[in-house]
Amino acid sequence: MFFPRVAIVLVWLFSDYLEQAYNTLLWPVLGFIFMPLTTLAYAFAWHVQPQGSISGIGLVAVVLAVLLDLGIIGGSAGNRKVRTYYNRR
């Protein structure tokens, strides 16, 4: 969960992917906090297509990143409930 945030900082420092994909600083900051993989995937998808649209492999990458971000967040809470149940027995 730490590596995507480090990658966002490195991409922001050493390239202009985030500035070109997002018009404001608000969305990358929110993405850094809540959905880092999706933020990186969207910036990648923006640059894959020559006209700057999201389609094809870029769209697949964004959808997979959203599912991974939501799975990481939801999976840890569900796993904690299971561990608590078995530790009480």
Buried (B, 14 or more C-beta within 10 A) or exposed (E): EEEBBEBBEEBBEEEEBBEEBBEEEEBBEEBBEEBBBBBBBBBBBBBBBEEEEBEEEBBEBBEEBBEBBEEBEEEEEEEEEEEEEEEEE
